[in-house]
Amino acid sequence: MIWPEPCATVVMEGMACGKPMIGTRMGGTTDMISDGETGFLVPPKDVAALRDRMAQLVREPALRGRMGAASLKHVVDFQAQTVIPRIEQFYLRLTDSHSAAVLELA
């Protein structure tokens, strides 16, 4: 089944292990993998593109190493300790602005 996975845990797991990732250009994968930096994005169902990118990573150990190191740094942006404070701040701003609006109406 092909569907736009909003937050692919397998991508985060690979990145957390310092591996370059290859994913399709759909769903949250496009937010998680920086094409050419932390891995590669290929079109869905494009077997040739997937094969070519896999072969490139096998042939180029220095590229694998650079992308793996970049993945390890980038995955922090998607981990709970980073995401939860951002969400909390967003809700605090919403509730603060809502409270201010209610006070103005009173």
HELIX and SHEET records of a PDB file:
HELIX    1   1 THR A    9  ALA A   16  1                                   8    
HELIX    2   2 THR A   29  MET A   32  1                                   4    
HELIX    3   3 VAL A   47  ARG A   59  1                                  13    
HELIX    4   4 PRO A   61  HIS A   74  1                                  14    
HELIX    5   5 VAL A   75  PHE A   78  5                                   4    
HELIX    6   6 ALA A   80  LEU A  105  1                                  26    
SHEET    1   A 2 MET A  21  THR A  24  0                                        
SHEET    2   A 2 GLY A  39  VAL A  42  1                                        
END                                                                             
